[in-house]
Amino acid sequence: MGILEVKDVGKRFGGLQALSNVNLSVQENSVHAIIGPNGAGKSTLLNCLVGKLIPDTGSVMFDGQSVLGRAPYEINQMGISRVFQTPEIFGDLTVLENMMIPCFAKRDGAFELNALSSVLRQKDILQKAEHMLEEMNMADKRHMHAAAMSRGDKRRLEIGMCLSQEPRLLLLDEPTAGMARADTNNTIDLLKQISDERDITIAIIEHDMHVVFSLANRITVLAQGTPLVEDDPQNIRGNPKVREAYLGESA
């Protein structure tokens, strides 16, 4: 049994069957990539994994608990954090202020605004944010406005904000989309470091095969809402079913 178990998940939007009989098992402390051509159902599946969509059929279990029908803060409480395709940061705040925001979050999803009046609480939050910036190698950018950073640095900041909440599962939706190659390689190195140094499971949706094969221990290939193959990276390369799904070549 994996830490994340998807069983017989199906999802329809009107006349479109976006997902059909999807089964997926993500092992703890692994990096599991979900790939597929455009329209394969990857984003729909990801939204089901974080409770944003409720599938018509099947179940999604994280560490033995269903994620279906739970509010975002409940998903976060379970130990699941999501990084969206477009970095979700506050551009008018500094990098340090952005990093402090998750530290104010209460367990019920509200914010401890009254904590701003507590010097000790502020000091604790500031120290935690500063430590995370050091870990993300962004300490020299602490006073920069987030909007002025490169897309790669915005992504690094967002990942750090997620990690500050100490998740057990980090879900990433095309984290290198729109990046220059240098930023892509830096993001790969960061995710490798996180995987090596933290007790964390990573599931990633990504189009860039360089990213996928640089990071993943296991790969699931979707096509037309149905899993084609789940295998180790070395066996995915050159698989005729994968080649047909991506390139239209005969298997």
N, C-alpha and C positions, 0 to 999 in steps of 0.2 A: 504493500500500500504506500502511495506517495503522500506527501504533505498536502498536495492539491489533487483532488480526484474529480474528474468530469465524467459523468455517466449518462449516455444516451440522450444528450442534449439536442433539442431541436427548437428552432425559432423561425417563425414565418412573419413577414410583413405584407399583408394583403395577399397578392398572388405570388409573391416571391418567397421561396423557401431558402432563407439565408443560411441556416444550419440544419443538418440532418444526421441524427444518430452519431453525434460527436462523442468520442471517448478519448480521454487524455489523462495521463498520470505523470505528475511532476514530482520527482524525487527530492527529498530534503537535501539542502546544501548543493544543489546542482544548478547549472545554467541551462535552461530549456528554451529553445527557440521555436516559435510558431511562424512558419513561412507559407507562402502561396502567392499566386498571381493576383492581380487586382480583381476584386469581387469574390474572392475565395471565402469570405466570412470571418477574416481574422479580427477585425475591429468589433464585429458583433459578438464574437466569442469572448474577447477581452472585456466588453461591457457586461457580459454575463458573469465573468469571473469576479468582478467587483460589485455585483449587485445592482448595477445601473440598469440592466435589462433583466427581466425575469423570463427564462425560457418557457416555451409552451410545453415542453416535455423534458424529462430528465432531472438531474441533480448536479449541484456544484458544492463540494465539501472541502473545507480547509481544516486540516488537523481534526477531522471527525465532526466538524460543525458546518451546517448549511450556511452559505452566504446569501441565499435568496431572500429577498424582501427586507434586507437590513438597511438601515440608514448609513450614509457615508461614514459618520463618526463611529458607528458600530463595526463597520468593516475595518476601520483604522484600529479600533480597540483589539480586534482579533489578531492584529499584527500584519496587516496587508497595507502596503502603500503603492500608489500608482503614479507614474510619471507620464504625462500626456505628450502627444506628438508635438504640440506647440508649447514651449516652456511657460508654465503658469507662475510667474513671479510678479512682484509689485515694482514696476519700472520707476515710479517716482520716489521709492525708498532706496536707501543705501543697501549695499550687499550685506552689511552687518545687521541692519534692521530687518531685512528679509529673513535672515537666518534666525533671528530672535522670535519671529512670529510663531513658528510651531511650538516653541517652548512655553508660550502663554496658553496654549490650548488646554481646555479642561477635558475630563473624561467623557462629559456629556455633549461634547462638540461645541460648547460655548467658549468664551474667552474670559480669562481672569483679569478683567479690567481693573478691579480693585487691587490687584497685585502690583500695579504701577506705583502705588503709594508705599509699597514695602521696599525699603532699601535692601534688606537682605535677599528678598525674592529677586529684585532686579539684578543684584550682584551675581546670584546663582545663574540666572538666565543669561546674563552677559558672558559669564565664564564658559557656559556650555556652548554658546554661539561662537565665541572666539576659538574654542577648542575645535569645533567642527570646521571652521574656516581654515584652521591650520591643517587639519586632516585632508581637506579638499584642495590644499595648496592655493588658497585664495586670500590669505591673511593680508597680503599687500594691496588687495582691492577692497578692503573692508569699508572704506569711506566713499567709494565710487557709487554713483547712482546706477542701479541695476540696468536701466534702459540703455546705458552707454556701452555695455559689454557686448562682446561677440556672442553669437548664438551658442558656440561651444561653452563659453563661460556661463551663460545663462543656464544651460543644461546642467553643468557641474554644480551650480548653486542650487538648482531645483533638486538634484539628487541628494545633495547635502542636507537640504531641508527635510527630505523624506527620511534620511538616515538618522536625523536627530531624534526621531520618534522611535527608533530602534525596532524597525519592522522585522518580521521573520520571512516575509515574502515581498519582494520588490517586483512590480509589474511595469514594464517599459514598452510604450507604444512608439515604435520607430524613433528611438532616441537620437539617431544621427541624421534625421531628415533635414535637408536644407543646409547642412554643414559643409564647410571646406574640408578637404582631405586631411589637413593637419588637425583640425578640431575633431574630426572623426577618429583619427588614430589616438588622440589624447583621451577621448571618451572610452575607446576600447581599453586603453591602459588603466583608466580609472575603474572601470567595471571589473577588470581582471583583479585589480588590487582589492576591491571590495569583496569579490568572491573568495579570494585567497585568505583575507585577513578577518572576515566577519562570519559569524554563524548565521548565514542568510541564504535563502533560495531566490534565484532570479529567473523570471520568465519574461521573454522578450519577443515582441513582434517587430520584424525588420525586413525590408526589401533588399538591403545591401548585403550581398553574399559574403563580401569581405568581412563585415562585422559578424555575421552569423558563424562563419567557420573559424573566426578568431576567438570566439567566446563559448560557443555552445558545447555542452557535453552530450546533449540529446536534441533531436530535431523532429518536429511534427510538421508534415506538409499537408496543407488543406487545398482542396480544389472543389469549387462549386458547393461549398458548405459541408464537405465530407472529408474526413481524413483519408489521404491516399497512402501515406507511409509514415511510420514512426521508427527512427533508427538512430544509430550513432552517426556522427558527421562523415566519417570515412566511407560509410555505406550509402549515404545520401548522394554523394558526388557520383554523377554518371548513372544514377538509377533511372531506368527507362521510363518509369511512371512519372518521375519528377521532370525529366526532360520533355516528355509529352505535355505535361501540364503547363510548363513555362514557355516552351518554344514551339509547341504544336507539332513536334516531331513524332513520328510513329514509334510506339513502343515495340 
